[in-house]
Amino acid sequence: MSSLKYLFLDGSGFGGVIPHQLGNLSNLQQLGLRASVYAPYALYADNLQWLSGLPSLEYLDLSHVNLSSASDWLNMINTLPSITELYLSSCQIRHNPPLAKVNLSLLSTLALDQNQFGPTSFPIWVSHMKSLTSLNLAQNNLRGTIPGELQNLTSLIYLKLSSNKFNGSLPHWLFSFHHLQYLNIYNNNLEGRVPNSIGNLTSLVTLDLSYNRGLRFEGGIPASFKSLCHLRALHLSGTRLNQSVSELLEILGECPSTSLQRMALSECQLFGQLSEEIRKFTRLSRLSLEANSISGPLPMSFGELKSLTYVTLDRNQINGTIPTSFGELSELQWVDISLNSMEGVISPEIHFAKLTKLSRFSASGNRMTLKVTPDWIPPEPLGILHLNSWYVGPAFPKWLQQLQYLGSLDLSNSGISETVPDWFWAKHSQFYYLNMSHNQIPGRVPSFILAHSADTLFDFSWNRLEGRLPVISSNLTALDLSSNLFTGNLIKFLCFNPTQVRETQFLNLQDNLLSGEIPDCLRSWKNLLVLRLASNNLKGKIPRSIGSLTSLLSLRLQNNSLASEIPSSLSNCTSLVSIDLADNSLEGKLPEWIGESLLRLQIISFRGNEFQGNIPEELCRLQLLQILDLSHNFLSGKLPECFSNFSAMASSSKIEAEGVIALFFGGMQSFVEYQFLVTKGQVKGYSTILNYVRSLDLSWNKLSGKFPQQMMKLRALQYLNLSHNRLSGEIPGDIAAMGSLESLDLSGNRFSGKIPPGMASLTFLNLLNLSHNNLSGRIPSSTQLHSFDSSSFIGNIALCGRPLNVSCSTRYIFIVPGSGEDGLVWLSVSVLAGFLVGFWGIVGSILGCTPWRELYFGFLDHMGLKL
């Protein structure tokens, strides 16, 4: 065995410690012990001392072998003077000891990617190996600027530094590496301008600078890119090109015979139309231009890209229709043109004529019509078909019956109004994503729905389905049957096989005609993240078993007839981010444990119930709370001073770090949290921008006391409604500190004093209601406040000035006991003057006319009075 020169056990699956007897194979030249990717780290070594016995070793691969305890790894590698190729990928290496002298003068290939060097452990010793032609340091959590020591490695052909945290700009010395063919610095934190000297890398075959969000190409890719004629793969996604896509294609197409095979330029701020220049890229197999601002129609020359297998143009502004030449792309397998502005009639016999290899076609969010003849045969490999917002109906498409490999189907909002045929229900279990929502499909669903596998979504919401709810298999991940006509109770649906734990994470049954109580058998649904039973006819108590849903993020039970108190078991649901119990008949005091246990809450809506008592100060512990709606209850007592602890209402930065709930099922984003709010006097729904909404509504209660001064710290609050309570005192003078307010309603209270002048500084304010209080004095003069209707100020007995039609001329003050909180009634000079003129007009006439004067004084004598 000592004469053995080659030993490869890659992926063999054996585990345990590497036997030190390998060091006896003194003639070994190549050793491969790469562990299986299915059992990484099953093989390990506490030290590598046995390597010192292999002086002839030229090739060593220990990838996926656990070397976390082998602190001598580098010193032992340094004893291999003949080593030329070294692969230590994903070895959990943490130690990076210094080397006094580097003996690896012949090393040409070094792979140290996917280890744990950390932010301060860049292997500087690498820079001494000038023979290196290939270096891979990806995924090592390396930070700081790209080390200048690497400029010594002028022989590099392959350099991969991706998925680290390097910052700063691209070093200028990098562009003097004339032999470099592969450069990958994907997914770092690089910033600054990409210099024109990048065109000096004339040997480049692959360039990947994508997802360095701070990198920018001023004026787009430079003209020096014309020199990169060997380039086959260009990845710049997520960098700032800010360039016309036609100009970009013109520069990249300058080479006599462009060799580009892959072009990834998504999220690059590209604009303008795709020009006929696209026809030059005949070798292009993958084209990614999604999430830009590309407009205009697709050119007819698109059909000349005969090598194209993968194209993504989604999330642009492309209009027109799909060119008929599209059907000539016989190699095409993956297409995504969704979320554009395309329209027109698509005839599959023409547009899909030669697309026999097509496995994915996503075109949702366009307004096109699919016109299919009865004998059309769709591409057999088609496994993903998304046609949301296409017109397909009214008939249920029969050609779906031929797609044996179809696993993901989206025909939502497609105008289908006929019942689902039996043959489709018979094959429903082959789908891992099925979205037929927002149609007018009538009829009933099967009594049992079987999921294809885990991570499966069925969405039949917004149809006219009726009858009893089906029983679902335990492995169905997401089910949405909302906004239909389902009837009956929830007992069979929720309690079927109650001992079997379900994998369901998303369940939406809201807006149906379901009745009865919520059965107390939720323990088997403990994987639920989202539960929506709102807007049905449910009654009774919220079951105690709801406390078993410890992973729950969002709970919506609003608009039912639920009664009694909130069960204390809900305090176990410590992951809750959003809870909506509005418009029920819940009663009792607001539980203190909400603020003690549910610390992740961002949204609370308890409006329209029968809660009473004080607002517990424990609520103030909810620092992430951005929406609180307790309106239309019977709450009393004072407003808690500690409301200022709502950090998310005081600063936008807190809540932006958390983000709204977004869930993905079946490989698609299938759920985004939403919330209906009463703002500016209207009910308005928020979803995608919910992250930025802050609202506090305590209206229509019995709250008393003053407006807490501490609430002025809620500087990010946009909507504040304290109307129809018993609040008194003055409006805080520094209310201008709440500079984000868009809506302020303090009507129907007992506020007194003047309107603070600082209110005129609330520049975002577009709804103000101070009506029906005891406010007095002049309305502050400002364009902002004068823009509101007089109804914003009516019902205050002593306010004057625009927009009220009451003058603010000089006034006298008369004290009238019991008149208002201060006992003051203001009478204008004009009223007093009118009284005096009327009085002396009568008396003067009597004194000036002799008969009247004698008659008047005779009357006084008769009454025993003297003037």
Secondary structure as UniProt FT lines:
FT   TURN            2..3
FT   STRAND          6..8
FT   TURN            10..11
FT   STRAND          16..17
FT   HELIX           20..24
FT   TURN            26..27
FT   STRAND          30..32
FT   TURN            37..38
FT   TURN            40..41
FT   STRAND          43..44
FT   HELIX           49..53
FT   TURN            55..56
FT   STRAND          59..61
FT   TURN            63..64
FT   TURN            68..69
FT   TURN            71..72
FT   HELIX           73..77
FT   TURN            78..79
FT   TURN            81..82
FT   STRAND          85..87
FT   TURN            89..90
FT   TURN            105..106
FT   STRAND          109..111
FT   TURN            119..120
FT   HELIX           124..128
FT   TURN            130..131
FT   STRAND          134..136
FT   STRAND          143..144
FT   HELIX           148..152
FT   TURN            154..155
FT   STRAND          158..160
FT   STRAND          165..168
FT   HELIX           172..176
FT   TURN            178..179
FT   STRAND          182..184
FT   STRAND          189..193
FT   HELIX           196..200
FT   TURN            202..203
FT   STRAND          206..208
FT   TURN            210..211
FT   STRAND          214..216
FT   TURN            218..219
FT   HELIX           223..227
FT   TURN            229..230
FT   STRAND          233..235
FT   TURN            237..238
FT   HELIX           245..252
FT   TURN            256..257
FT   STRAND          262..264
FT   TURN            266..267
FT   STRAND          271..273
FT   HELIX           276..280
FT   TURN            282..283
FT   STRAND          286..288
FT   STRAND          293..296
FT   HELIX           300..304
FT   TURN            306..307
FT   STRAND          310..312
FT   STRAND          317..318
FT   HELIX           324..328
FT   TURN            330..331
FT   STRAND          334..336
FT   STRAND          343..346
FT   HELIX           348..351
FT   TURN            352..354
FT   TURN            356..357
FT   STRAND          360..362
FT   TURN            364..365
FT   STRAND          367..370
FT   TURN            374..375
FT   TURN            380..381
FT   STRAND          384..386
FT   TURN            388..389
FT   HELIX           398..402
FT   TURN            404..405
FT   STRAND          408..410
FT   TURN            412..413
FT   HELIX           422..426
FT   HELIX           428..430
FT   STRAND          433..435
FT   STRAND          442..443
FT   STRAND          448..449
FT   STRAND          457..459
FT   STRAND          464..467
FT   STRAND          471..472
FT   TURN            474..475
FT   STRAND          478..480
FT   STRAND          485..486
FT   HELIX           491..495
FT   TURN            498..499
FT   STRAND          506..508
FT   STRAND          515..517
FT   HELIX           523..525
FT   TURN            526..527
FT   STRAND          530..532
FT   STRAND          537..540
FT   HELIX           544..548
FT   TURN            550..551
FT   STRAND          554..556
FT   STRAND          561..564
FT   HELIX           568..572
FT   TURN            574..575
FT   STRAND          578..580
FT   STRAND          585..589
FT   HELIX           593..597
FT   TURN            599..600
FT   STRAND          603..605
FT   STRAND          610..613
FT   HELIX           617..621
FT   TURN            623..624
FT   STRAND          627..629
FT   STRAND          634..638
FT   HELIX           641..645
FT   HELIX           647..650
FT   HELIX           652..658
FT   STRAND          662..665
FT   TURN            666..667
FT   STRAND          668..672
FT   STRAND          675..679
FT   TURN            680..681
FT   STRAND          682..686
FT   TURN            688..689
FT   HELIX           690..692
FT   STRAND          695..697
FT   STRAND          702..706
FT   HELIX           709..713
FT   TURN            715..716
FT   STRAND          719..721
FT   STRAND          726..730
FT   TURN            733..734
FT   HELIX           735..737
FT   TURN            739..740
FT   STRAND          743..745
FT   STRAND          750..753
FT   HELIX           757..761
FT   TURN            763..764
FT   STRAND          767..769
FT   STRAND          774..778
FT   HELIX           783..786
FT   HELIX           790..792
FT   TURN            793..795
FT   STRAND          798..800
FT   TURN            802..803
FT   STRAND          811..815
FT   TURN            817..818
FT   TURN            820..823
FT   STRAND          824..828
FT   HELIX           829..848
FT   HELIX           850..862
FT   TURN            863..864
//
